[in-house]
Structure formats: C-alpha cells, structure tokens
Amino acid sequence: PASPLGPPLSAVLLPMFNIGADSPMLHVAVPTIAKDLSTTVSGVQAAIAVYSLVMASLMITGGKLGSIRGVKRMFVVGLVMFAAGTLLAAVSWSLGILILGWSVLEGIGAALMMPLAYTLVMANYEGKQRALGFGILAGVQASAAAVGPILGGILTTYLSWRWGFGGEVLIAIAIVPFLPRMRELVTAKKGTTLDWGGTALSSVGLFAIVLGFLLAGRYGWWEMRRPFVIGDVQLNPLGLSPTPWLIAIGLVVLVAFVHQQFRREDAGKAPLVHVRVLGNLRLLSGMVTYVFRAIFIAGLLFIFPLFMQSSLGFSAFQSGLAILPFSAATFVVSMVTADWGSRISPKRLIQVGLVLMALGVLLYYFQVSIQMTIGQMVLPMIVLGVGLGLVMPQLLNLTLSAVSQEDNAEASGLTNSLGSLGDSLGVAIIGSLLTAFFLGGVVDASLRTMNVEATPEERQAYVVELEDLTEVATDADREQFVSSLPADAQQEVGRIVDDQSARAMQETLIVTIAFVLLGFLASTFLPNAPPRKVAPEDRATVEVDVDADAA
C-alpha cells in the first residue's frame, strides 16, 4: 500500500481543494465580476447556478465512465477540462464566456473528478491508510470552504478575481508530477459501453430537482411568490411556483431511470448503476446520512458569512477568519481519528460526531447578537469542526466499503450526486429561511410600530416587495433613504433591523439542527461492525499498468 501522504493522495487532494474553494471564492466577488463583465449580479448568480446544475447532474455518469474507461484516465480527463475551463474563465470578456468556461467546462470536469477521487483513494490505499486518506480528504474539503471566501476577498480587493481562476490553473498543473504514481483501475467488463439512456434520464432528473431547489427561495416552495417568466410567457400552472413542478418532474424521471436500469440489467446489458448497488441497504443508509450532513454543512457555510457580512459588518476576510477554527478542527480531527474505526464502531463515531455538530450550533445560537465577535465564535466553530471531523472519514469509508471494488466508482458517483443535491438543498432551504425570517420579522415589527393590521396576503406582498427592493437597492440608496428619515425614525429602523437579523439567525440555526437529527436517525441503520475487508480473490477488478495503458 502507498504511503498515506504519498503522491496518489496528493494528486486527489489538490483538485478537491480547487473544487471546494471555487464557488465560495466566487461568491464574494459577484458584484465585481458583474461590473467587470458589464452584466448584472443576477447574471453572475445564474452562472453559479448553472455550475451546480452541470456538476450535480453528471456525477453518476462520471463515476460510470471511470469504471469503463479507467478511473485514473477519466480523472485526468476531468482535470484537463477543469483546467481549460478555469483558464477560459480567468480571461473571460463576457458573461457567456464565463458560463462556458466556469459553469460548463469546469462543471463537467468537477463531475468527473469528484466521484473518481473517492474511488482512487479506495484503489490506492487499504485499511488504516485508506481511512486516513478519507480523513485528510474530508479535512481539505472543509478547509477549502473556509479558505475560499478569504482568498476571494483578498484577491478581489487587492488584485483581481481573475487571479483566483489563474491560481486554480497553476494548482492543476502542479498535480501532473504526482499522476504517474497513481494506480489505474478498470472495473467494467471488456466491451462495456455507456448506458446513454440511463445517462439522459439520470442527468435530466437530477438537473430538474436541483433547479427546483435553486428557484425555491425566489419563487416559493409551493405557492407562487412572484411570476415565473421565460421570455414573455408566464409559467405558473395552477398558480404554483416552478419548484414543485420541477421537483415532481425530476422525481418521475428518476423513477423511470430506476425502472430502465432494471430492464437493462434483465436484458443482459450493462446499466449505468447496477441493481445490486441500488438495493444495497448499507450503502443507502450511508448515502442518506451523507445527504443530511451535506444539507446541514452547506446551509451553515452559506448563512454564516451572510450573517457576518450583512448584520455584523464583517469583511470577507474577517468572515473567513471566523470560520477558520471550524475548518482547522475538521482537518485535524479527521486525520487523528481516521483509523479509530478499526477499534471503535464507526457507527458510534459518526453518531457522536453528529451530536457534537448539533451542540456546536446550539453554542453558536446562544452567542448570536448584533455585537457578536470573532472570539465568541471560536468555541462553537471548534465543536462543530470536531463533530464533522469524526463523521466524515468514518462515513465515507463505511459507505463506500459497502460495495465491492467493482461497483465502487458507481457508488461513489451516486453518493457524490446525492451530496451535491444535499448541498443545493441546504443552500436553498437554509438560505431562503434566513431571508424569510428576517424580512418577515422586519415587516411584522414595522406593522406593529405603525399600529397597522394586515391580512396574511397583504403581509406576504409586503415581504416580497421588501425583498425586491433589497435586491436592487445599493448601499448608497439605503443610506440615502435612512438619512432622509427623522432622527427617531432612523433609530427605530436601526433597532428593528438589528433585532430581526439576530432573531432570524437564531430561528434558522434551530432548523439546521433538525437536519442533524434526521442524519442521526438515518445513521441508526448503519452497521455496527467495521467494514469487512474484501479478499483479493473476491475483487472483480482489473488493474491496468499505467504506462502500458497510456501507450
């Protein structure tokens, strides 16, 4: 087995850091990018959404291509596409070029690399070293999410957002020397071809569901909050938001996908995902736990910087600094405890970690105020990071060890697709709740102050109107409006905004704990015993010499 800190893991960690830091780094630069490319903020946000859609919808296909064409080979293809897209994004001169480079090319590259990265760890390491590899990988991914906003803030403020993409190109090039030390694996039978029907169905289904989640915050989860218009045509059948329609369509297509996989396998043809993978209960329980973990963490990492910058007045650098204890704790604990699963039940470690994650949020909850400091966030962030550090290496190892190495690339693609779905759902639900709690609280407090009674429909209209105003108003517009008010009214407005921002954050944090509890319930179906070691004669894996295969 390779050294746990050797070249194979290095070749995986660097691109995973790139992918993990990419979106957070771009989020803080959205207004600057819009100005430089002579486009709108909503246009740049659409580019971010398309990136998520492309990546989430193609991960299952990315995992299967690794099984057919070679895990390492397709990982390298993904790396090349990611680097090419990053380079194009760095020199982009219009929104269209940015979408082509970042959203499409980088999205496809990430969809190839992410599922295959986990498979490469499984292929190149065994036992404690494999667990340590997953621990380090989990720590790097968590660190990237915190470092991204810091890098984005520094580069946008002092250099240019383009340097962020340029740095990712350099990191991709730095990976090349490590590739020859990585083992190649082809797990599919010779002559296996890609299931194009399953690819289309799975991609369309996941695309529709993720798009529905992304639109929910603006257009509503069920009833129409505002008209959904494409061109000059309004699309709100039965007066509903597009979200339930898109999610329903996505679920129907995914059900058709599962039926198509059964039919294809019954006909003796290779499916995109084998039936034995879809029916593996240990894998499914691990994936469900992984999804709830993704919803929880993605939601927190979205609302933490938002609250710090919008309510506390932190800069992007200060926000990243406040989150750094979380990332550092996750990184350290992931490495230190990675091999504990050989002595302690991985299931128990996962459950203890989930409890600590909930405890970290509670500690943060009791510290929330408009005068909150970075020092007050240190302990909650550390507890949260310790919990995630216990969960990630054990959960990844336990989940992906539930299948044979023959099915590992498929299982990894499925797990990562659902993880990306969880990320989108976390940002959509948790982000929209924070906004809804805040705007609703401001409207309610304002109505009480003015002694005005409003029907639920009128209140909702006020909330939507206030949301629209906050999206188009600049900081200068807000300052001008407040300064035009009488002194006592200015104080009242300031008090209402401060009170409701803190209250909205606390209410949202309580909701995030619900997802940890759901993850805990899902974890009860995980096995108590450590993953069984697969004997060499049981592995249906073909190992290919790298140089000969390349030739």
Order of alpha helices (4+ residues) and beta strands (2+ residues): alpha-alpha-alpha-alpha-alpha-alpha-alpha-alpha-beta-alpha-beta-beta-alpha-alpha-alpha-alpha-alpha-alpha-alpha-alpha-alpha-alpha-beta-alpha
